[in-house]
Amino acid sequence: MDMDLPSQTQLPEDILLQMRIAPVPRYLRSLFSRLPDGISLDLELPPDARQPLPQAARQLIKLGLLSGWIACRASVSAMAPRLCVRRAGHCFVPTPQDFAKGISHVARALLDALLTRTELSDLIERLAFQSSTLASLRALTTSMLQADDVDQALYIMLSGLTSGDALGFNRAILFVFDEATRSFVGAKAIGPIDEAEARRVWEAVELEDKGLDDVIADVEERHIDTRFQQTIQKLSFPAERQPRLHELLCESSGPLVLERGELLALLSQPLDLDLADELIVTLLRPHGTLLGAVVADNRYNGAPISPEQRDYFGLFTDQTALAWENLALLKRVELLAREDTLTGVLSRRELEVRMGIEFARCRRHGRPCSLLILDIDLFKQVNDTQGHAAGDAMLRALGALLCRSLRADDVVGRFGGDEFVVIMPEIGEPQALLVARRLGAAALGEGISISIGGACWPQHVEGPEALFQHADHCLYEVKRQGRTGVAFAQGAISRFDAAVGQR
């Protein structure tokens, strides 16, 4: 392990080598990094030392150097190797028996000898905070990775920043970076909007004794929309109009703690938000991709942002950014599997899944269901005479028309080639026929001639599962009798009027 040693360190090369290869437990590194200032370590060696230092002695020297502020000095004036750790007039000299019991025993003895009772209590408190916070953040990160969608995962992140079991900020805000407008847009927020609400929230949390599991449950049940979030969602900050702040955040290796006045001076526009005296801000940019920014403050209890909060804030938001990136990637992959990439409607596989769901729902509740099958008239001629690019453009135009012309509850997918299927739950034949006529007329208005076959349950078939076959037969009948129309039964063809689609 290569380490930057303090300039006052003057250890013999053989001792340095012994020290470098000595294994040191991580928990002791964490412990020693939190010891108070003013500790020094002296090593005395005999001029003709031949035997290596005990393992615990080498580990103690390494811990001293890793802490970054313990001065280590060596002299060659002793009859036998001797280590002495000093602080504020106190001295701890480990004996051979101490070293034989291992580095953990030596560390405990050192703390007892050099730290006051108050300093030991403070050290224990900080380590307990670290242990509890890391456990909570680990549980939150696990919940994020198990979330059903990106929104749920991001709310869990904000809950982790504000939960008393985790980082305990009063409020947390997420700004999403919109690549199209190059702006940070207010997206999600957790926290009270004023002091009265803050008191109510905190009293409820204490009365109900809400822990981390309750916080995650609230997110999963979507009990998360607040007046504070509604305020945040009105905010937008173009990145190019905040160059100083954006540059400062990009150059920072971690979160920045800014005073309110400092932040306002960095912004190029007024901020209609009641800010705390200091805030913590960081960018979310996994693998260099800018996803957004997170802001947190202690507006209502006025507590300063501690170094521990700053460190864990950066640790948690870094993990959040990776989870966000992974979930977004999975969502894109899932969308590609569900969506026909050319037309923007559902793929055949997803369409068949949705057909089964909608048919079962209609049968279970005894409600009607209609289905349309449509295709483009003489589509092969378009490909043969104008080329496949023209055919693809026509398919895209028809897919867009269907998406904007149907209800949110309707299901539309591409069954294959130029054939599309529309499922309309809770619609009977009269309404379905009107929809089909409107679609055909609108398509004609865009220069696309289509034919449609329709079927309704329970009017035309005994069960919803037979809708597709009935509609397919009707589509064939329309084709046989000249195209550019719709039929729900043989011999009953309704022709389209382009003027209807243009009204």
Secondary structure as UniProt FT lines:
FT   TURN            7..8
FT   HELIX           13..20
FT   HELIX           26..32
FT   TURN            33..34
FT   STRAND          40..44
FT   TURN            47..48
FT   HELIX           55..66
FT   STRAND          71..75
FT   STRAND          82..87
FT   TURN            88..89
FT   STRAND          90..92
FT   HELIX           96..100
FT   HELIX           103..114
FT   HELIX           117..145
FT   HELIX           150..162
FT   TURN            164..167
FT   STRAND          171..178
FT   TURN            179..182
FT   STRAND          183..190
FT   HELIX           195..208
FT   HELIX           212..220
FT   TURN            221..224
FT   HELIX           227..232
FT   TURN            233..234
FT   STRAND          236..238
FT   HELIX           239..241
FT   HELIX           243..251
FT   STRAND          256..259
FT   HELIX           260..266
FT   STRAND          278..284
FT   HELIX           286..288
FT   STRAND          292..297
FT   TURN            299..301
FT   HELIX           307..338
FT   TURN            341..343
FT   HELIX           348..365
FT   STRAND          369..376
FT   TURN            377..378
FT   HELIX           379..386
FT   HELIX           388..405
FT   TURN            408..409
FT   STRAND          411..416
FT   TURN            417..418
FT   STRAND          419..425
FT   HELIX           429..445
FT   TURN            446..447
FT   STRAND          450..457
FT   TURN            458..460
FT   HELIX           464..466
FT   HELIX           467..480
FT   TURN            481..482
FT   STRAND          485..487
FT   TURN            490..491
FT   STRAND          493..495
FT   HELIX           498..502
//
